[in-house]
Amino acid sequence: MKKALLVVYPEQYIIEEAKALAEAAGYEPADIISQKYLSRAKFGIGSGKAEEAARIVRENHLDAVVFDARLSGSQTYNLAKLCKVEVKDREKVILEIFAMRASTAEAKLQVQLAELNYELPRAKDKVRMAKKGEQPGFFGLGKYEVDVYVRMMKDRVGTLRKKVDEVRNRRVIFRQHRARMGMPGMAITGYTGSGKTTLFNSLAGESKDVGVGVFTTLSPTTRGIMVDHTKLLISDTVGFISRLPTYMIEAFKSTLEEVSYSNLVLLLVDASEPEEKLVRNFESCTWTLSELGVPEGRTLVVMNKADLLTGEQLGEKAWRLGLKDPVAISAKTGAGFEKLMGAIEERLGASRQVATTTPDGGVNAPH
C-alpha cells in the first residue's frame, strides 16, 4: 500500500471518511494536513500549507498526496510539481475505487464513462497550459498532439454513452416486463457502508460479498421475495456518498434508475454513527434521491445497526432525523425484521400502483 499525505477539511467525521476512501483506493494515510478551505487558486490549499505538504512528503518519503476535495488540472499539476509525487483528488480516488470494485461489464462501462468525464476538463486545462508554454507532463505529448487527444476523448465519451444507453434500454425492457407481470419493486439504498448488502442478503437469502470498506456494491442485484402473498423484487444498489459530482451520478444512471422506478425505496442509515455524521450522511442521501426524482412519500427510512445502541440513544438519533416512529433493525442479527416487513407490507398495500407502460414504450415511475 502506498503511503500518502492526506489533505482534508478539519471536521473529524470528514477526516475518518477521507481515510476510508484513501485506504480503499490503496493509500495508507501516513500524515494529515487540514484546512477549512480547500479551494485556493494555485494549490487548492494556501501557499504556506502547500510548502508544509512538500516538506512532510520529502521528510517521510511519502508516495502520494490524497486531496479530499476537487482539484482542477492546473492545481493538481502545481501541487504535484511542488511535492514531487503524484496528487489524487477526491474524485480521482473514488474513481480508482470504482475501477477496482467493478466486476460486471455494466459496471466497467459506467466506470470508464465516469473516468473520461473526469479527465476531459483536465485535458482541456493541460491544453491551455501547453499553449501558454508550460509543460504539465501530459504523457509526453506536444501541445498540438494534446488537441488531437482531447478530440479522441470526446469521441470515446460518445461511444461509451451509446453503450451505457443500450444497457439502460435493456433495463427498460425488464421493467416493462415486470409491470406486465404486476410485480412491485423495492430498492435498498443508503450511504456507502450503511449495511445495504447485509440487509439484502438477509431478505433474499443471498450471500453477496459484504465488505467493511466503501463501495462494495457497484452493480445492482435483483431477487424476488414473497411479502404478504405478493412477489416483490428487491434490488441492492450502489452506495451514496457526499460531494458526489453530477457526472458520476449520470454515469451510473442505468444502475440508479432502479431506485427511480421502484415502488418503494428503503433508505438505510447507520444508526451507530455519531449524530453529526449521521445527519450529514442522511442529508446527502435525501439530496441524491431528490436528484433521481424519488418522491419523499415513496421512501421508507430504516435505522440499521440498532443493536449497537440503547433505546434512549436510538430515540435521540431518530428525533435528529425527524423520524416519529422509526423502523429500527439490525441487518446482521435480524432484530426488528418483523416491524420492517410490516412497514413494507403497509407501504405496498397503501400504493399498489405498479409502474405502467406509456404509449411511447417507456415506463412511468409509480406515484
One Martini backbone bead per residue (centre of mass of N, CA, C, O) as a GRO file, in nm:
protein
  367
    1MET     BB    1   0.096   0.037   0.024
    2LYS     BB    2   0.069   0.359  -0.019
    3LYS     BB    3   0.203   0.652   0.101
    4ALA     BB    4   0.010   0.931   0.242
    5LEU     BB    5  -0.105   1.254   0.216
    6LEU     BB    6  -0.368   1.414   0.390
    7VAL     BB    7  -0.609   1.641   0.256
    8VAL     BB    8  -0.837   1.815   0.481
    9TYR     BB    9  -1.090   1.872   0.659
   10PRO     BB   10  -1.127   1.929   1.017
   11GLU     BB   11  -1.344   1.728   1.042
   12GLN     BB   12  -1.359   1.418   1.178
   13TYR     BB   13  -1.567   1.266   0.988
   14ILE     BB   14  -1.414   1.351   0.730
   15ILE     BB   15  -1.147   1.218   0.795
   16GLU     BB   16  -1.252   0.926   0.817
   17GLU     BB   17  -1.359   0.908   0.526
   18ALA     BB   18  -1.094   0.978   0.382
   19LYS     BB   19  -0.942   0.735   0.488
   20ALA     BB   20  -1.127   0.516   0.367
   21LEU     BB   21  -1.085   0.598   0.074
   22ALA     BB   22  -0.779   0.572   0.060
   23GLU     BB   23  -0.763   0.272   0.146
   24ALA     BB   24  -0.947   0.160  -0.084
   25ALA     BB   25  -0.723   0.278  -0.305
   26GLY     BB   26  -0.422   0.216  -0.165
   27TYR     BB   27  -0.386   0.430   0.081
   28GLU     BB   28  -0.171   0.535   0.343
   29PRO     BB   29  -0.224   0.745   0.603
   30ALA     BB   30   0.062   0.913   0.741
   31ASP     BB   31  -0.066   1.206   0.710
   32ILE     BB   32  -0.204   1.538   0.813
   33ILE     BB   33  -0.386   1.804   0.647
   34SER     BB   34  -0.570   2.090   0.756
   35GLN     BB   35  -0.848   2.286   0.606
   36LYS     BB   36  -1.120   2.485   0.561
   37TYR     BB   37  -1.001   2.558   0.270
   38LEU     BB   38  -1.009   2.376  -0.069
   39SER     BB   39  -0.991   2.654  -0.300
   40ARG     BB   40  -0.731   2.747  -0.386
   41ALA     BB   41  -0.592   2.850  -0.671
   42LYS     BB   42  -0.306   2.691  -0.699
   43PHE     BB   43  -0.331   2.427  -0.465
   44GLY     BB   44  -0.610   2.448  -0.278
   45ILE     BB   45  -0.402   2.558  -0.089
   46GLY     BB   46  -0.202   2.730   0.075
   47SER     BB   47   0.125   2.805   0.044
   48GLY     BB   48   0.210   2.716   0.328
   49LYS     BB   49   0.075   2.435   0.319
   50ALA     BB   50   0.224   2.339   0.064
   51GLU     BB   51   0.506   2.347   0.190
   52GLU     BB   52   0.439   2.150   0.417
   53ALA     BB   53   0.368   1.913   0.234
   54ALA     BB   54   0.649   1.889   0.098
   55ARG     BB   55   0.802   1.830   0.359
   56ILE     BB   56   0.653   1.574   0.452
   57VAL     BB   57   0.708   1.408   0.198
   58ARG     BB   58   1.018   1.424   0.210
   59GLU     BB   59   1.076   1.325   0.513
   60ASN     BB   60   0.872   1.050   0.468
   61HIS     BB   61   0.865   0.922   0.187
   62LEU     BB   62   0.624   0.970   0.010
   63ASP     BB   63   0.394   0.881  -0.269
   64ALA     BB   64   0.144   1.079  -0.191
   65VAL     BB   65  -0.145   1.293  -0.254
   66VAL     BB   66  -0.454   1.326  -0.076
   67PHE     BB   67  -0.738   1.514  -0.191
   68ASP     BB   68  -1.051   1.612  -0.022
   69ALA     BB   69  -1.106   1.739  -0.321
   70ARG     BB   70  -1.140   1.939  -0.585
   71LEU     BB   71  -0.926   1.950  -0.874
   72SER     BB   72  -0.760   2.093  -1.100
   73GLY     BB   73  -0.522   2.054  -1.329
   74SER     BB   74  -0.337   2.287  -1.225
   75GLN     BB   75  -0.341   2.214  -0.923
   76THR     BB   76  -0.224   1.933  -0.952
   77TYR     BB   77   0.038   2.019  -1.089
   78ASN     BB   78   0.147   2.218  -0.874
   79LEU     BB   79   0.152   2.016  -0.635
   80ALA     BB   80   0.326   1.796  -0.772
   81LYS     BB   81   0.573   1.978  -0.829
   82LEU     BB   82   0.628   2.050  -0.529
   83CYS     BB   83   0.617   1.738  -0.407
   84LYS     BB   84   0.709   1.508  -0.616
   85VAL     BB   85   0.418   1.372  -0.647
   86GLU     BB   86   0.135   1.231  -0.660
   87VAL     BB   87  -0.205   1.361  -0.723
   88LYS     BB   88  -0.520   1.297  -0.552
   89ASP     BB   89  -0.837   1.345  -0.572
   90ARG     BB   90  -1.145   1.258  -0.472
   91GLU     BB   91  -1.253   1.167  -0.750
   92LYS     BB   92  -1.014   0.981  -0.824
   93VAL     BB   93  -1.041   0.790  -0.585
   94ILE     BB   94  -1.326   0.691  -0.647
   95LEU     BB   95  -1.256   0.580  -0.930
   96GLU     BB   96  -1.049   0.370  -0.831
   97ILE     BB   97  -1.251   0.209  -0.670
   98PHE     BB   98  -1.446   0.145  -0.894
   99ALA     BB   99  -1.240  -0.008  -1.073
  100MET     BB  100  -1.181  -0.236  -0.858
  101ARG     BB  101  -1.506  -0.316  -0.814
  102ALA     BB  102  -1.557  -0.383  -1.101
  103SER     BB  103  -1.730  -0.695  -1.226
  104THR     BB  104  -1.899  -0.585  -1.457
  105ALA     BB  105  -1.971  -0.469  -1.764
  106GLU     BB  106  -2.144  -0.233  -1.666
  107ALA     BB  107  -1.954  -0.111  -1.453
  108LYS     BB  108  -1.713  -0.065  -1.645
  109LEU     BB  109  -1.854   0.133  -1.831
  110GLN     BB  110  -1.926   0.347  -1.613
  111VAL     BB  111  -1.636   0.402  -1.525
  112GLN     BB  112  -1.521   0.493  -1.796
  113LEU     BB  113  -1.711   0.734  -1.827
  114ALA     BB  114  -1.630   0.881  -1.565
  115GLU     BB  115  -1.328   0.909  -1.631
  116LEU     BB  116  -1.360   1.082  -1.887
  117ASN     BB  117  -1.521   1.314  -1.745
  118TYR     BB  118  -1.279   1.382  -1.564
  119GLU     BB  119  -1.046   1.428  -1.787
  120LEU     BB  120  -1.145   1.639  -1.992
  121PRO     BB  121  -1.105   1.917  -1.835
  122ARG     BB  122  -0.800   1.853  -1.779
  123ALA     BB  123  -0.707   1.840  -2.071
  124LYS     BB  124  -0.784   2.130  -2.138
  125ASP     BB  125  -0.594   2.253  -1.928
  126LYS     BB  126  -0.333   2.135  -2.059
  127VAL     BB  127  -0.365   2.279  -2.326
  128ARG     BB  128  -0.351   2.565  -2.213
  129MET     BB  129  -0.068   2.533  -2.086
  130ALA     BB  130   0.086   2.454  -2.345
  131LYS     BB  131   0.013   2.726  -2.502
  132LYS     BB  132   0.178   2.897  -2.272
  133GLY     BB  133   0.452   2.700  -2.232
  134GLU     BB  134   0.363   2.480  -2.056
  135GLN     BB  135   0.461   2.154  -1.900
  136PRO     BB  136   0.250   1.901  -1.754
  137GLY     BB  137   0.301   1.605  -1.844
  138PHE     BB  138   0.129   1.478  -2.113
  139PHE     BB  139   0.259   1.195  -2.201
  140GLY     BB  140   0.468   1.358  -2.396
  141LEU     BB  141   0.301   1.560  -2.541
  142GLY     BB  142   0.223   1.779  -2.755
  143LYS     BB  143   0.009   2.044  -2.801
  144TYR     BB  144  -0.125   1.926  -3.064
  145GLU     BB  145  -0.167   1.633  -2.966
  146VAL     BB  146  -0.361   1.710  -2.739
  147ASP     BB  147  -0.592   1.802  -2.915
  148VAL     BB  148  -0.637   1.522  -3.037
  149TYR     BB  149  -0.690   1.375  -2.767
  150VAL     BB  150  -0.946   1.529  -2.691
  151ARG     BB  151  -1.111   1.437  -2.936
  152MET     BB  152  -1.091   1.135  -2.866
  153MET     BB  153  -1.234   1.154  -2.595
  154LYS     BB  154  -1.507   1.253  -2.703
  155ASP     BB  155  -1.559   1.005  -2.879
  156ARG     BB  156  -1.548   0.799  -2.643
  157VAL     BB  157  -1.785   0.913  -2.485
  158GLY     BB  158  -1.999   0.864  -2.705
  159THR     BB  159  -1.963   0.554  -2.718
  160LEU     BB  160  -2.022   0.490  -2.416
  161ARG     BB  161  -2.305   0.612  -2.403
  162LYS     BB  162  -2.432   0.410  -2.598
  163LYS     BB  163  -2.376   0.156  -2.426
  164VAL     BB  164  -2.524   0.252  -2.171
  165ASP     BB  165  -2.799   0.287  -2.315
  166GLU     BB  166  -2.834  -0.013  -2.378
  167VAL     BB  167  -2.859  -0.096  -2.086
  168ARG     BB  168  -3.102   0.081  -2.018
  169ASN     BB  169  -3.294  -0.052  -2.224
  170ARG     BB  170  -3.295  -0.330  -2.090
  171ARG     BB  171  -3.422  -0.226  -1.828
  172VAL     BB  172  -3.685  -0.129  -1.952
  173ILE     BB  173  -3.780  -0.408  -2.046
  174PHE     BB  174  -3.786  -0.530  -1.764
  175ARG     BB  175  -3.994  -0.328  -1.644
  176GLN     BB  176  -4.221  -0.396  -1.841
  177HIS     BB  177  -4.245  -0.689  -1.757
  178ARG     BB  178  -4.301  -0.632  -1.458
  179ALA     BB  179  -4.562  -0.472  -1.508
  180ARG     BB  180  -4.721  -0.704  -1.649
  181MET     BB  181  -4.681  -0.898  -1.386
  182GLY     BB  182  -4.724  -0.722  -1.117
  183MET     BB  183  -4.432  -0.638  -0.995
  184PRO     BB  184  -4.295  -0.508  -0.740
  185GLY     BB  185  -4.044  -0.267  -0.629
  186MET     BB  186  -3.730  -0.270  -0.429
  187ALA     BB  187  -3.494  -0.044  -0.290
  188ILE     BB  188  -3.165  -0.041  -0.157
  189THR     BB  189  -3.042   0.229   0.028
  190GLY     BB  190  -2.746   0.438   0.092
  191TYR     BB  191  -2.481   0.483   0.249
  192THR     BB  192  -2.181   0.396   0.243
  193GLY     BB  193  -2.173   0.132   0.482
  194SER     BB  194  -2.485   0.075   0.601
  195GLY     BB  195  -2.586  -0.240   0.508
  196LYS     BB  196  -2.731  -0.329   0.238
  197THR     BB  197  -2.618  -0.618   0.171
  198THR     BB  198  -2.696  -0.750   0.436
  199LEU     BB  199  -2.999  -0.708   0.400
  200PHE     BB  200  -3.029  -0.847   0.131
  201ASN     BB  201  -2.932  -1.126   0.223
  202SER     BB  202  -3.155  -1.167   0.440
  203LEU     BB  203  -3.410  -1.133   0.250
  204ALA     BB  204  -3.291  -1.327  -0.007
  205GLY     BB  205  -3.077  -1.552   0.067
  206GLU     BB  206  -2.791  -1.443   0.029
  207SER     BB  207  -2.405  -1.410  -0.055
  208LYS     BB  208  -2.291  -1.143  -0.076
  209ASP     BB  209  -2.048  -0.940  -0.059
  210VAL     BB  210  -1.910  -0.807   0.250
  211GLY     BB  211  -1.781  -0.497   0.329
  212VAL     BB  212  -1.592  -0.258   0.520
  213GLY     BB  213  -1.590  -0.084   0.294
  214VAL     BB  214  -1.630   0.103   0.017
  215PHE     BB  215  -1.808   0.017  -0.252
  216THR     BB  216  -1.904  -0.293  -0.286
  217THR     BB  217  -2.143  -0.184  -0.464
  218LEU     BB  218  -2.215  -0.133  -0.829
  219SER     BB  219  -2.411  -0.364  -0.901
  220PRO     BB  220  -2.717  -0.470  -0.931
  221THR     BB  221  -2.930  -0.689  -0.738
  222THR     BB  222  -3.205  -0.911  -0.820
  223ARG     BB  223  -3.482  -1.032  -0.617
  224GLY     BB  224  -3.726  -1.259  -0.501
  225ILE     BB  225  -4.002  -1.204  -0.274
  226MET     BB  226  -4.231  -1.262  -0.012
  227VAL     BB  227  -4.514  -1.029   0.041
  228ASP     BB  228  -4.814  -1.074   0.124
  229HIS     BB  229  -4.855  -1.277  -0.132
  230THR     BB  230  -4.622  -1.108  -0.280
  231LYS     BB  231  -4.413  -1.045  -0.532
  232LEU     BB  232  -4.086  -0.908  -0.463
  233LEU     BB  233  -3.846  -0.686  -0.592
  234ILE     BB  234  -3.507  -0.671  -0.492
  235SER     BB  235  -3.247  -0.411  -0.465
  236ASP     BB  236  -2.910  -0.363  -0.484
  237THR     BB  237  -2.713  -0.067  -0.437
  238VAL     BB  238  -2.534   0.194  -0.474
  239GLY     BB  239  -2.365   0.400  -0.285
  240PHE     BB  240  -2.359   0.685  -0.118
  241ILE     BB  241  -2.207   1.024  -0.130
  242SER     BB  242  -2.049   1.291  -0.066
  243ARG     BB  243  -1.965   1.495  -0.320
  244LEU     BB  244  -2.109   1.386  -0.577
  245PRO     BB  245  -2.085   1.418  -0.892
  246THR     BB  246  -2.291   1.440  -1.161
  247TYR     BB  247  -2.129   1.254  -1.364
  248MET     BB  248  -2.153   1.001  -1.182
  249ILE     BB  249  -2.456   0.979  -1.175
  250GLU     BB  250  -2.485   0.960  -1.483
  251ALA     BB  251  -2.310   0.701  -1.528
  252PHE     BB  252  -2.510   0.543  -1.300
  253LYS     BB  253  -2.810   0.555  -1.408
  254SER     BB  254  -2.883   0.259  -1.479
  255THR     BB  255  -2.865   0.182  -1.178
  256LEU     BB  256  -3.034   0.418  -1.031
  257GLU     BB  257  -3.313   0.366  -1.175
  258GLU     BB  258  -3.409   0.149  -0.978
  259VAL     BB  259  -3.496   0.363  -0.778
  260SER     BB  260  -3.695   0.541  -0.947
  261TYR     BB  261  -3.884   0.263  -1.025
  262SER     BB  262  -3.966   0.212  -0.746
  263ASN     BB  263  -4.220   0.161  -0.512
  264LEU     BB  264  -3.980   0.120  -0.298
  265VAL     BB  265  -3.756   0.295  -0.063
  266LEU     BB  266  -3.482   0.200   0.118
  267LEU     BB  267  -3.336   0.399   0.376
  268LEU     BB  268  -3.027   0.339   0.497
  269VAL     BB  269  -2.903   0.383   0.831
  270ASP     BB  270  -2.634   0.445   1.054
  271ALA     BB  271  -2.702   0.457   1.392
  272SER     BB  272  -2.393   0.441   1.512
  273GLU     BB  273  -2.335   0.713   1.438
  274PRO     BB  274  -2.262   1.011   1.476
  275GLU     BB  275  -2.477   1.265   1.460
  276GLU     BB  276  -2.341   1.450   1.252
  277LYS     BB  277  -2.287   1.226   1.044
  278LEU     BB  278  -2.572   1.120   1.016
  279VAL     BB  279  -2.701   1.380   0.909
  280ARG     BB  280  -2.513   1.426   0.667
  281ASN     BB  281  -2.571   1.154   0.522
  282PHE     BB  282  -2.877   1.184   0.504
  283GLU     BB  283  -2.873   1.442   0.329
  284SER     BB  284  -2.720   1.315   0.091
  285CYS     BB  285  -2.938   1.104   0.025
  286THR     BB  286  -3.185   1.292  -0.017
  287TRP     BB  287  -3.054   1.450  -0.246
  288THR     BB  288  -3.012   1.214  -0.443
  289LEU     BB  289  -3.309   1.128  -0.459
  290SER     BB  290  -3.403   1.397  -0.571
  291GLU     BB  291  -3.225   1.383  -0.831
  292LEU     BB  292  -3.389   1.105  -0.912
  293GLY     BB  293  -3.708   1.159  -0.846
  294VAL     BB  294  -3.782   1.079  -0.546
  295PRO     BB  295  -4.033   1.062  -0.351
  296GLU     BB  296  -4.077   1.087  -0.017
  297GLY     BB  297  -4.333   0.884   0.000
  298ARG     BB  298  -4.135   0.635  -0.121
  299THR     BB  299  -3.979   0.648   0.156
  300LEU     BB  300  -3.803   0.424   0.385
  301VAL     BB  301  -3.672   0.463   0.693
  302VAL     BB  302  -3.379   0.278   0.815
  303MET     BB  303  -3.239   0.172   1.122
  304ASN     BB  304  -2.928   0.058   1.156
  305LYS     BB  305  -2.756  -0.090   1.416
  306ALA     BB  306  -2.941  -0.097   1.687
  307ASP     BB  307  -2.768  -0.304   1.868
  308LEU     BB  308  -2.553  -0.054   1.944
  309LEU     BB  309  -2.801   0.065   2.109
  310THR     BB  310  -2.995   0.237   2.296
  311GLY     BB  311  -3.309   0.351   2.325
  312GLU     BB  312  -3.229   0.645   2.380
  313GLN     BB  313  -3.029   0.684   2.145
  314LEU     BB  314  -3.228   0.615   1.920
  315GLY     BB  315  -3.433   0.841   1.981
  316GLU     BB  316  -3.243   1.083   1.938
  317LYS     BB  317  -3.172   1.016   1.638
  318ALA     BB  318  -3.456   1.015   1.527
  319TRP     BB  319  -3.512   1.311   1.598
  320ARG     BB  320  -3.282   1.434   1.419
  321LEU     BB  321  -3.433   1.299   1.152
  322GLY     BB  322  -3.758   1.315   1.192
  323LEU     BB  323  -3.855   1.044   1.343
  324LYS     BB  324  -4.138   0.911   1.497
  325ASP     BB  325  -4.149   0.587   1.381
  326PRO     BB  326  -3.902   0.395   1.381
  327VAL     BB  327  -3.718   0.168   1.185
  328ALA     BB  328  -3.548  -0.079   1.371
  329ILE     BB  329  -3.239  -0.257   1.299
  330SER     BB  330  -3.054  -0.573   1.228
  331ALA     BB  331  -2.902  -0.709   0.962
  332LYS     BB  332  -2.721  -0.917   1.119
  333THR     BB  333  -2.951  -1.043   1.338
  334GLY     BB  334  -3.276  -0.955   1.271
  335ALA     BB  335  -3.363  -0.729   1.423
  336GLY     BB  336  -3.682  -0.587   1.339
  337PHE     BB  337  -3.814  -0.743   1.089
  338GLU     BB  338  -4.114  -0.743   1.156
  339LYS     BB  339  -4.152  -0.436   1.132
  340LEU     BB  340  -4.041  -0.407   0.849
  341MET     BB  341  -4.246  -0.591   0.700
  342GLY     BB  342  -4.492  -0.431   0.790
  343ALA     BB  343  -4.410  -0.162   0.651
  344ILE     BB  344  -4.396  -0.275   0.365
  345GLU     BB  345  -4.687  -0.375   0.345
  346GLU     BB  346  -4.822  -0.101   0.398
  347ARG     BB  347  -4.698   0.055   0.158
  348LEU     BB  348  -4.793  -0.140  -0.069
  349GLY     BB  349  -5.097  -0.131   0.008
  350ALA     BB  350  -5.132   0.187  -0.032
  351SER     BB  351  -4.948   0.137  -0.318
  352ARG     BB  352  -5.032  -0.062  -0.600
  353GLN     BB  353  -4.898   0.114  -0.807
  354VAL     BB  354  -4.760   0.014  -1.087
  355ALA     BB  355  -4.571   0.028  -1.336
  356THR     BB  356  -4.645   0.181  -1.652
  357THR     BB  357  -4.708   0.178  -1.979
  358THR     BB  358  -4.637   0.377  -2.235
  359PRO     BB  359  -4.705   0.467  -2.558
  360ASP     BB  360  -4.369   0.492  -2.615
  361GLY     BB  361  -4.248   0.242  -2.421
  362GLY     BB  362  -4.225   0.328  -2.150
  363VAL     BB  363  -4.188   0.417  -1.796
  364ASN     BB  364  -4.368   0.473  -1.517
  365ALA     BB  365  -4.346   0.600  -1.229
  366PRO     BB  366  -4.450   0.557  -0.934
  367HIS     BB  367  -4.669   0.738  -0.687
   0.00000   0.00000   0.00000
